[in-house]
């Protein structure tokens, strides 16, 4: 029911958002004699903050158009080289016409499938592009995957990584960031056991605990204290009508985001208070930094 409540809340806020948008335009209109006054700036700032907090954020764009090689700007294009129901294998293709054929290490980045889109690793991709032939797992929002596509459990996660590595061929380096560390390690073990030539040339696991008994976090403790049945009752929902994945059982992105936010609630509240104050002052640089961060942070998937 929580998913339906979430959708109903979003629908309920839609007319309010429209009213706030009209109010902002009215107070910010150049022909309005109050425009530019302290009162008008406070009203428009409040409208902007309301819009930021209540807006539904879609998947962000990668926006990587070029990279630097030997001081030259090299165009980069996104290329889907393999597509699965829950994931696309995305290749960042550097234009070889600018610098010629290159034989840089082939790297597969396995992005977390834990709420946020793979675009959260945009900075990592940008940093590695000049010296690597880069691929990444571009996960698809489960609410957009029809029920007939089947389930996606841990075994399916491992099988997907295996399939991607076999598609990319030998001498592929793997970097798993956070949540996929366990399935990446399992996939590497499966390929190694079979003496598959496509097993990873190297395996880097970043921020993903393999033994969750060590250095327990609040999340680890909660997982140990609660039963699987408790999690099933409290965090699993059915995708509502109107979405391609109608009736699919999912862990909703908004539930994960709520968990992220509550762990640092004071920080997020203060950030939005600062946003309001910066809007009133006209500090456009600080406002833009805030928007860039939260447009990525608030964009979540099931």
C-alpha positions as CSV (number, residue, x, y, z in Angstrom):
1,X,0.0,0.0,0.0
2,X,2.9,2.4,0.6
3,X,3.6,2.6,-3.2
4,X,0.0,3.6,-3.8
5,X,0.2,6.2,-1.0
6,X,3.3,7.6,-2.5
7,X,1.6,7.9,-6.0
8,X,-1.5,9.4,-4.4
9,X,0.6,12.0,-2.6
10,X,2.4,12.9,-5.8
11,X,-1.0,13.3,-7.6
12,X,-2.4,15.4,-4.6
13,X,0.6,17.8,-4.8
14,X,0.3,18.3,-8.6
15,X,-2.3,21.1,-8.4
16,X,-0.4,22.7,-5.5
17,X,2.8,22.6,-7.6
18,X,1.0,24.3,-10.5
19,X,-0.3,27.0,-8.1
20,X,3.2,27.6,-6.7
21,X,4.6,27.8,-10.2
22,X,2.1,30.5,-11.2
23,X,2.8,32.4,-7.9
24,X,6.5,32.3,-8.6
25,X,6.0,33.6,-12.2
26,X,3.7,36.4,-10.9
27,X,6.1,37.6,-8.2
28,X,9.1,37.4,-10.5
29,X,7.4,39.1,-13.5
30,X,9.2,42.3,-14.6
31,X,6.0,44.2,-14.9
32,X,5.0,43.5,-11.2
33,X,5.9,46.5,-9.1
34,X,6.7,44.2,-6.2
35,X,9.3,42.3,-8.3
36,X,12.7,42.7,-6.8
37,X,11.5,43.6,-3.3
38,X,12.6,41.7,-0.3
39,X,9.1,40.2,0.1
40,X,9.0,39.1,-3.5
41,X,12.4,37.5,-3.3
42,X,11.3,35.5,-0.2
43,X,8.2,34.3,-1.9
44,X,10.0,33.2,-5.1
45,X,12.7,31.5,-3.0
46,X,10.0,29.6,-1.1
47,X,8.3,28.6,-4.3
48,X,11.6,27.3,-5.7
49,X,12.4,25.3,-2.6
50,X,8.8,23.8,-2.7
51,X,9.3,22.9,-6.4
52,X,12.7,21.2,-5.6
53,X,11.4,19.2,-2.7
54,X,8.2,17.9,-4.3
55,X,9.4,17.3,-7.9
56,X,9.8,13.8,-9.2
57,X,13.3,13.4,-10.7
58,X,13.8,11.3,-13.8
59,X,17.0,9.5,-14.8
60,X,19.8,12.1,-15.3
61,X,21.7,12.3,-18.5
62,X,25.3,11.2,-18.6
63,X,26.2,14.3,-20.5
64,X,29.7,13.2,-21.3
65,X,30.4,14.7,-24.8
66,X,34.2,14.6,-24.9
67,X,37.3,13.7,-23.1
68,X,40.9,14.9,-23.2
69,X,43.7,12.8,-24.9
70,X,47.2,14.2,-25.4
71,X,45.8,17.7,-25.0
72,X,43.1,17.1,-27.6
73,X,39.4,17.1,-27.1
74,X,38.1,13.7,-28.3
75,X,34.3,13.3,-28.9
76,X,32.6,10.6,-26.8
77,X,29.4,8.8,-27.7
78,X,27.2,6.5,-25.6
79,X,26.7,3.1,-27.3
80,X,24.4,0.4,-26.0
81,X,26.3,-2.8,-27.0
82,X,24.2,-5.4,-25.1
83,X,20.7,-5.0,-23.7
84,X,18.9,-7.1,-21.1
85,X,15.5,-6.6,-19.5
86,X,17.0,-5.1,-16.3
87,X,20.3,-3.7,-17.6
88,X,22.0,-2.2,-20.6
89,X,25.8,-2.6,-21.2
90,X,26.9,0.9,-22.1
91,X,30.1,1.7,-23.9
92,X,31.7,5.1,-24.0
93,X,33.1,5.2,-27.4
94,X,36.0,7.6,-28.0
95,X,36.3,8.9,-31.6
96,X,39.4,7.2,-32.9
97,X,39.6,9.6,-35.9
98,X,41.0,12.2,-33.6
99,X,43.9,10.3,-31.9
100,X,44.0,7.1,-33.9
101,X,43.5,3.5,-32.8
102,X,44.2,2.9,-29.1
103,X,44.7,-0.3,-27.0
104,X,43.9,1.0,-23.6
105,X,42.8,-1.5,-20.8
106,X,39.2,-2.7,-21.2
107,X,37.3,-2.0,-18.0
108,X,33.8,-3.0,-16.9
109,X,32.4,-0.8,-14.1
110,X,29.5,-2.5,-12.3
111,X,27.4,0.3,-10.9
112,X,25.3,-0.2,-7.7
113,X,21.7,-1.4,-8.2
114,X,20.6,0.0,-4.9
115,X,18.4,3.0,-5.6
116,X,20.3,5.5,-7.6
117,X,21.0,5.4,-11.3
118,X,24.4,4.5,-12.7
119,X,24.9,8.1,-13.6
120,X,26.0,8.6,-10.0
121,X,29.4,7.3,-11.2
122,X,29.7,10.1,-13.9
123,X,32.7,11.5,-12.2
124,X,34.4,8.1,-12.1
125,X,33.7,7.6,-15.8
126,X,35.0,11.0,-16.7
127,X,38.2,10.4,-14.8
128,X,38.9,7.0,-16.3
129,X,37.9,7.7,-19.9
130,X,41.3,9.2,-21.1
131,X,43.2,6.0,-20.3
132,X,40.6,3.2,-20.5
133,X,38.2,1.6,-22.9
134,X,35.2,1.9,-20.6
135,X,32.0,0.0,-20.2
136,X,29.4,0.3,-17.4
137,X,26.2,-1.4,-16.3
138,X,23.3,1.0,-16.9
139,X,20.5,-0.4,-14.7
140,X,16.9,0.0,-15.8
141,X,14.2,1.2,-13.3
142,X,12.4,-2.0,-12.3
143,X,9.0,-0.2,-12.4
144,X,9.5,0.1,-16.2
145,X,10.2,-3.7,-16.7
146,X,7.1,-5.6,-17.6
147,X,6.2,-8.6,-15.4
148,X,6.6,-11.1,-18.2
149,X,10.4,-10.3,-18.2
150,X,10.7,-12.4,-15.1
151,X,12.4,-11.7,-11.8
152,X,15.8,-10.3,-11.0
153,X,17.4,-12.0,-8.0
154,X,21.0,-12.5,-6.8
155,X,21.5,-15.4,-9.2
156,X,20.3,-13.3,-12.1
157,X,22.6,-10.5,-11.1
158,X,25.6,-12.9,-11.1
159,X,24.5,-14.4,-14.5
160,X,24.2,-10.9,-16.0
161,X,27.8,-10.1,-15.0
162,X,29.0,-13.4,-16.4
163,X,27.2,-12.8,-19.6
164,X,28.6,-9.2,-19.9
165,X,32.2,-10.5,-19.3
166,X,31.8,-13.2,-21.9
167,X,30.5,-10.7,-24.3
168,X,33.4,-8.3,-23.7
169,X,35.9,-11.2,-24.0
170,X,39.3,-11.9,-22.3
171,X,41.5,-9.3,-20.6
172,X,38.6,-7.3,-19.1
173,X,39.2,-5.5,-15.8
174,X,36.3,-5.3,-13.4
175,X,35.5,-2.5,-10.9
176,X,32.4,-3.2,-8.6
177,X,31.3,-0.1,-6.7
178,X,29.5,-0.8,-3.3
179,X,26.4,-3.0,-3.6
180,X,27.6,-5.2,-6.6
181,X,30.8,-6.3,-4.8
182,X,29.3,-9.7,-3.7
183,X,27.7,-10.6,-7.1
184,X,30.9,-9.5,-8.9
185,X,33.1,-11.7,-6.7
186,X,30.7,-14.6,-7.2
187,X,30.7,-14.1,-11.0
188,X,34.5,-14.0,-11.0
189,X,34.5,-17.2,-9.0
190,X,32.2,-18.9,-11.4
191,X,34.3,-18.0,-14.4
192,X,37.5,-19.0,-12.6
193,X,36.1,-22.4,-11.6
194,X,35.2,-23.1,-15.2
195,X,38.6,-21.8,-16.3
196,X,36.8,-19.4,-18.6
197,X,39.2,-17.3,-20.7
198,X,36.8,-14.4,-20.1
199,X,37.4,-14.3,-16.3
200,X,38.4,-10.8,-15.1
201,X,42.0,-9.8,-15.7
202,X,41.6,-8.0,-12.3
203,X,38.8,-7.4,-9.8
204,X,38.5,-4.3,-7.7
205,X,35.8,-4.2,-5.0
206,X,35.1,-0.6,-3.7
207,X,33.1,0.0,-0.6
208,X,31.2,-3.3,-0.7
209,X,31.5,-5.4,2.5
210,X,32.1,-9.1,1.7
211,X,31.9,-10.2,5.3
212,X,29.1,-8.1,6.8
213,X,30.0,-9.2,10.3
214,X,33.2,-7.1,10.2
215,X,32.9,-3.4,11.1
216,X,29.1,-3.5,11.3
217,X,27.2,-0.4,10.2
218,X,23.6,0.5,11.2
219,X,22.4,-1.1,8.0
220,X,24.3,-4.4,8.8
221,X,22.9,-4.4,12.3
222,X,19.3,-3.8,11.0
223,X,19.7,-6.7,8.6
224,X,20.9,-9.0,11.4
225,X,18.2,-8.0,13.8
226,X,15.2,-8.2,11.5
227,X,13.9,-11.3,9.7
228,X,13.5,-11.6,6.0
229,X,9.7,-11.7,6.5
230,X,10.0,-8.3,8.3
231,X,11.8,-6.8,5.3
232,X,9.3,-8.4,2.9
233,X,6.4,-6.8,4.8
234,X,7.9,-3.4,5.3
235,X,10.0,-2.6,2.2
236,X,8.6,-4.6,-0.7
237,X,5.7,-3.2,-2.7
238,X,3.9,-3.9,-6.0
239,X,4.3,-1.4,-8.8
240,X,1.0,0.5,-9.2
241,X,-1.2,0.5,-12.3
242,X,-0.1,2.9,-15.0
243,X,3.5,1.7,-15.1
244,X,5.0,-0.9,-17.5
245,X,6.0,-3.0,-14.5
246,X,2.5,-3.1,-13.0
247,X,2.2,-5.7,-10.2
248,X,6.0,-6.3,-10.2
249,X,7.3,-6.8,-6.6
250,X,10.0,-4.2,-6.1
251,X,12.0,-2.4,-3.4
252,X,10.9,1.1,-4.3
253,X,13.5,3.8,-4.9
254,X,11.6,6.2,-2.7
255,X,11.9,3.8,0.3
256,X,15.7,3.6,-0.3
257,X,15.9,7.4,-0.6
258,X,14.0,7.9,2.6
259,X,16.5,5.7,4.3
260,X,19.4,7.7,2.9
261,X,17.8,11.0,3.9
262,X,16.9,10.0,7.4
263,X,20.5,8.9,8.2
264,X,21.6,12.5,7.5
265,X,18.4,14.5,8.0
266,X,20.0,17.5,9.7
267,X,22.4,17.9,6.8
268,X,19.6,17.8,4.2
269,X,17.4,20.2,6.1
270,X,20.3,22.6,6.5
271,X,21.1,22.3,2.8
272,X,17.5,23.4,1.8
273,X,17.6,26.2,4.4
274,X,20.8,27.4,2.7
275,X,19.2,27.0,-0.7
276,X,16.4,29.4,0.4
277,X,18.8,31.9,1.8
278,X,21.0,31.8,-1.3
279,X,18.0,32.2,-3.5
280,X,17.0,35.3,-1.5
281,X,20.6,36.7,-1.7
282,X,20.9,35.9,-5.4
283,X,23.9,33.6,-4.9
284,X,23.5,31.8,-8.2
285,X,26.7,29.7,-7.9
286,X,25.7,28.1,-4.6
287,X,22.1,27.6,-5.9
288,X,23.5,25.8,-9.0
289,X,25.7,23.6,-7.0
290,X,22.8,22.6,-4.8
291,X,20.6,21.8,-7.8
292,X,23.3,19.8,-9.5
293,X,23.8,17.6,-6.4
294,X,20.2,17.0,-5.6
295,X,19.1,16.4,-9.2
296,X,21.4,13.4,-9.1
297,X,20.7,12.4,-5.4
298,X,16.9,12.6,-5.6
299,X,16.7,10.6,-8.9
300,X,16.0,7.1,-7.7
301,X,14.9,3.8,-9.3
302,X,13.1,0.7,-8.0
